Structures are given as structure tokens and as C-alpha cells.
Amino acid sequence: MRPLARLIVPLLAAVLVLPGCAKRPPAPAPTGDETTTPAEAEVKPAPVDTLPTAVPPAVPPLPKADLAVEPAVPEQATKQALEPKPAVNAAIKPPRSEPAAPASESGQAARSAEAQAAAPKTKNVDGPMVAVVGDSLAVGVGMTMEQRLAKTGGPGCLAMGKVSTGLISKKYDWDKALAETLARQPVSAVVVVLGGNDANNAIAGKGAGTPEWHEAYTAKVERFLAIAAKAGVQVLWVGLPAMKDPAYGQRVAAVNAAARAGCAKTAGCRYLEPGDVFTDASGNYVQAKDIGGKTVSLRAGDGVHMTMTGYDLLCRRVLDVLGPAASPAKP
């Protein structure tokens, strides 16, 4: 028994001592000389007197002398930015009281001009009016005639020009439009500026300049003029001016020849040649002419239409020929 007792006593002592070793002794109280590790320290923001080094310092504004900004008046800067640069042979900018000239047959400027010319703006709209019919060239003539008749106290102007139209084109029925206008509105005279588009349209497969085309187009002119003759209204057919493109100019000349022939066969119709307003001494196309000592642009850049100055010159010639029909009514 004694040997066994000797073994049991040490084992029991070991069992009693081991649990005590497993307990961690209490941590000693911190002193002022000790420091905590980063894992145990409480994170508290420290007051910052200056910006952190990671943030770039604010850049002070440059002195005005270093900015090199040229002072400008806002209105002047806007005008310089938006105002187009003048081109060679560009149309002269019309006065502010005049609208802009039509640009091209299919251009939006011509449609805008047509919309402005559609409603007569003269005061004397109840009495007989001068009706201006035709294509985009008639739009320009109608616009300037509105203004001139309004200033002189003459009859009202019924500006009826329609772009991209003619006696051949089916886009617009001029026979019907003229008949309806004369039936509902007193008209003292009809001014026709027409044929620029017809010059490019064939009739029965024949183009302008052929005998067949001349005969067929003359018949269309006569039928159109007969509407005014039946209503007892005089007509002034204004011939087309010289064109910049020689080939197109020949076709336009064929239009003028047929229109002149049709007008000669119709009572109450007079044919007006544009004359030398838009040509040189040899009858050739000119873009600009010397008027009053100044070179004035008369034709638009497309070589077909006119500037507002050109339209006005043609309008004045038309009014001179119309005479009493475009004069102020006597009291």
C-alpha cells in the first residue's frame, strides 16, 4: 500500500496545482511611464490646425495682369461672334425696314420671305389692289412693292408669289389661284414674274428652246392670261433677267420668248423687258453695277435671284409702267 500511496499523493497534488496555473493573473495597474499598444489604444481625432499634407494647399488667384483677359463689351462680343463674314459678291445687307431676300428655290429663306409676303400689310386693303403672282422672283418683287405702295399711299399689294411653282409644275395651280383671287378681291392690275422653274421642265418630252416646247408653253401663257382678260384686269408680264449660268440663261430666254408671244395675243397684257438693269452694255449678266458712284450688288450668290436692291430697282420700273393702276386713288 505504501508504494501505491506514494504515487497517488503526487498525482493529486499535480491535479490541484494545474487549474490555478490556467488562470491569468490580473493585469497590473497602468502607470504614467507605460504606453498602450496601437491595438489597445482608443482612436480619437486630434485637433488639426493646418490642412493635412495629403490635401494640396489652396492656390491663390492669379493677379489680373497674369490673366491676360481682353476686356470686351458684351453686345460687341456677341455681334462679332454671330455676324457672318461678308463673302465676295454677297448681297448688300438691306435696311432694317426691309426683310431679307429669298435665298433659293428650295431654300428656307425663300419660304420665310413667302410667308412674310403672303399677308398684305398696306392700309388700303379694301380698294383695288395690285396682285403680284409667280415664283420666288415674284416673292421679292411683291415684298418691295408692298413697301413702296404703302409709302406712297397707293393701292394695296396682294403678294401671291409661291416658290418652286410655274405653269408647267403641278405643285400649284396658278390658273385656279388667279381665277379665285379675281373673283373675291378687287384687283387693278396683275404683275406676273414667272417661268424660272418652267425653264427646267419639259412638255411632252420636249425641253425649253425647242419649237414644240415654245408652242405648248405659249398656249399655257395664253390660257393663264385669258383669266385676267375675262375679268377685265390688265396684266404686266415681267420678263426674267439674264442668268449667270449660260445654259440656264438660254432656257430662260426661251421662256421669255413664249411669254412675250402669249402676251401679244391677249388683250390687256403688256410685256416688260427687264432692260439693262441686270446686264452690261453688251447684254451680259452682271453681279453688281455702279449706281451713284458706288458698286452695288444686284444679284444673289446663286446667280438667279436678286438682292433686295435688285428687287427694288425692278419694282420701281414695274410701278412706272403700271402708271395709274398703281397710283394713289383720287379723293
FENWO-V461842 format. One record per residue. N is the residue number from 0. PHI is phi as a letter, one per 20 degrees, with the letter a starting at -180 (999 if undefined). PSI is psi in degrees with one decimal (* if undefined). Layout:
[[N & PHI & PSI] [N & PHI & PSI]]
This chain:
[[0 & 999 & -38.0] [1 & f & -42.7] [2 & f & -38.2] [3 & f & -37.8] [4 & f & -36.5] [5 & f & -31.9] [6 & f & -36.8] [7 & f & -38.1] [8 & f & -47.3] [9 & f & -35.5] [10 & f & -43.0] [11 & f & -36.4] [12 & f & -38.1] [13 & f & -37.2] [14 & f & -37.7] [15 & f & -31.0] [16 & e & -37.0] [17 & f & -44.7] [18 & g & -35.0] [19 & f & -32.8] [20 & f & -26.8] [21 & f & -22.4] [22 & f & 132.6] [23 & f & 134.7] [24 & f & 149.5] [25 & f & 142.2] [26 & f & 139.9] [27 & f & 149.5] [28 & f & 136.3] [29 & f & 147.1] [30 & d & 169.1] [31 & f & -21.0] [32 & e & -12.0] [33 & e & 153.2] [34 & c & 146.2] [35 & e & 153.8] [36 & f & 160.1] [37 & g & -32.9] [38 & f & -29.9] [39 & e & -17.5] [40 & f & 144.3] [41 & e & 129.4] [42 & f & 118.4] [43 & c & 132.2] [44 & f & 134.4] [45 & e & 144.2] [46 & f & 136.6] [47 & d & 122.8] [48 & e & -24.1] [49 & c & 166.0] [50 & f & 146.8] [51 & f & 157.6] [52 & f & -22.7] [53 & f & -21.8] [54 & e & 123.8] [55 & f & 143.1] [56 & f & 151.8] [57 & f & 136.5] [58 & e & 121.9] [59 & f & 147.2] [60 & f & 145.4] [61 & f & 149.9] [62 & f & 151.2] [63 & g & -30.7] [64 & f & -27.8] [65 & e & -18.5] [66 & f & -30.8] [67 & l & 44.3] [68 & e & 123.2] [69 & e & 121.6] [70 & f & 143.0] [71 & b & 147.8] [72 & f & 129.1] [73 & g & -45.0] [74 & f & -40.2] [75 & f & -40.5] [76 & f & -41.4] [77 & f & -41.8] [78 & f & -41.9] [79 & f & -32.6] [80 & f & -34.1] [81 & e & -22.8] [82 & f & 123.0] [83 & f & 151.2] [84 & f & 139.7] [85 & f & 136.1] [86 & d & 164.0] [87 & f & 133.3] [88 & m & 23.3] [89 & f & 156.3] [90 & f & 142.0] [91 & f & 134.1] [92 & f & 120.2] [93 & f & 161.7] [94 & g & 160.4] [95 & f & -25.9] [96 & f & -11.0] [97 & d & 139.9] [98 & f & 168.2] [99 & f & 153.7] [100 & f & 150.6] [101 & f & 147.2] [102 & e & -59.6] [103 & b & 171.5] [104 & g & -37.8] [105 & d & 2.0] [106 & f & 153.1] [107 & f & -27.7] [108 & f & -37.5] [109 & f & -37.8] [110 & f & -37.7] [111 & f & -42.2] [112 & f & -36.5] [113 & f & -41.3] [114 & f & -38.0] [115 & f & -33.4] [116 & e & -11.2] [117 & f & -38.3] [118 & d & 119.0] [119 & g & 138.0] [120 & d & 3.9] [121 & f & 156.8] [122 & f & -34.0] [123 & e & 65.2] [124 & e & -9.2] [125 & e & -26.3] [126 & e & -173.2] [127 & g & 141.3] [128 & c & 159.5] [129 & e & 117.0] [130 & e & 130.0] [131 & d & 114.7] [132 & d & 156.2] [133 & p & -161.8] [134 & e & -152.7] [135 & f & -26.2] [136 & f & -34.3] [137 & f & -27.9] [138 & f & -47.1] [139 & f & -42.1] [140 & f & -40.9] [141 & f & -38.0] [142 & f & -47.3] [143 & f & -32.3] [144 & f & -37.4] [145 & g & -48.1] [146 & f & -42.2] [147 & f & -42.4] [148 & f & -33.5] [149 & f & -36.2] [150 & f & -34.4] [151 & e & -5.4] [152 & m & 20.3] [153 & f & -170.3] [154 & f & 165.0] [155 & f & 160.7] [156 & d & 126.3] [157 & d & 93.1] [158 & e & 109.8] [159 & d & 11.8] [160 & g & 139.7] [161 & c & 126.7] [162 & f & 151.5] [163 & l & 36.4] [164 & c & 170.8] [165 & r & -172.8] [166 & e & -16.9] [167 & e & -42.0] [168 & f & 140.9] [169 & e & 4.7] [170 & f & -32.1] [171 & b & 132.4] [172 & e & 97.4] [173 & f & -31.1] [174 & f & -47.0] [175 & f & -42.9] [176 & f & -42.5] [177 & f & -42.1] [178 & f & -43.4] [179 & f & -38.5] [180 & f & -47.5] [181 & f & -23.3] [182 & f & -27.3] [183 & d & -14.3] [184 & c & 128.0] [185 & f & 123.8] [186 & c & 129.0] [187 & e & -28.3] [188 & a & 152.4] [189 & d & 124.0] [190 & d & 123.6] [191 & d & 123.3] [192 & c & 95.5] [193 & b & 152.3] [194 & p & -9.2] [195 & f & -36.8] [196 & e & -34.1] [197 & f & -27.4] [198 & f & -23.7] [199 & d & 1.8] [200 & d & 133.7] [201 & e & 158.4] [202 & c & 118.8] [203 & l & 39.4] [204 & n & 0.4] [205 & d & 135.0] [206 & e & 169.4] [207 & f & 135.3] [208 & o & -15.9] [209 & e & 154.8] [210 & f & -37.4] [211 & f & -41.9] [212 & f & -41.8] [213 & g & -45.0] [214 & f & -43.7] [215 & f & -40.2] [216 & f & -34.3] [217 & f & -38.6] [218 & f & -38.8] [219 & f & -40.2] [220 & f & -44.7] [221 & f & -42.5] [222 & f & -38.7] [223 & f & -44.3] [224 & f & -27.9] [225 & f & -26.1] [226 & f & -44.9] [227 & f & -38.7] [228 & f & -39.7] [229 & f & -32.7] [230 & e & -3.0] [231 & m & 28.8] [232 & d & 130.5] [233 & f & 150.6] [234 & c & 138.6] [235 & d & 108.6] [236 & e & 118.8] [237 & e & 117.8] [238 & f & 152.4] [239 & f & 144.8] [240 & f & 172.3] [241 & f & 146.7] [242 & d & 154.7] [243 & f & -43.3] [244 & f & 121.6] [245 & g & -42.8] [246 & f & -44.2] [247 & f & -35.4] [248 & f & -34.8] [249 & f & -39.5] [250 & f & -38.2] [251 & f & -37.7] [252 & f & -34.3] [253 & f & -37.1] [254 & f & -46.5] [255 & f & -39.3] [256 & f & -43.1] [257 & f & -39.4] [258 & f & -40.0] [259 & f & -40.4] [260 & f & -42.5] [261 & f & -37.2] [262 & f & -36.2] [263 & f & -24.2] [264 & e & -3.2] [265 & d & 129.1] [266 & f & 140.2] [267 & n & 8.6] [268 & d & 135.6] [269 & c & 142.9] [270 & d & 130.1] [271 & d & 118.4] [272 & f & 136.1] [273 & g & -21.2] [274 & m & -153.4] [275 & e & 13.3] [276 & f & -39.4] [277 & d & 18.6] [278 & c & 166.8] [279 & e & -169.7] [280 & f & -23.5] [281 & e & 2.2] [282 & n & 14.2] [283 & e & 154.9] [284 & g & 138.2] [285 & c & 143.7] [286 & e & -35.2] [287 & b & 159.6] [288 & b & 160.2] [289 & e & 116.0] [290 & c & 116.7] [291 & m & 30.7] [292 & n & 4.6] [293 & c & 141.4] [294 & f & 116.6] [295 & d & 129.2] [296 & f & 128.6] [297 & d & -20.6] [298 & d & 149.2] [299 & f & 170.2] [300 & f & -23.0] [301 & f & -6.7] [302 & m & 10.8] [303 & d & -55.9] [304 & e & -178.9] [305 & c & 162.5] [306 & f & 171.5] [307 & f & -29.9] [308 & f & -42.5] [309 & f & -43.8] [310 & f & -39.5] [311 & f & -39.4] [312 & f & -42.5] [313 & f & -38.5] [314 & f & -41.5] [315 & f & -36.5] [316 & f & -39.1] [317 & f & -44.6] [318 & f & -34.7] [319 & f & -39.2] [320 & f & -37.1] [321 & f & -36.8] [322 & m & -123.2] [323 & f & -29.0] [324 & f & -23.4] [325 & d & 14.2] [326 & e & 158.3] [327 & f & 142.8] [328 & f & 142.2] [329 & f & 139.8] [330 & f & *]]
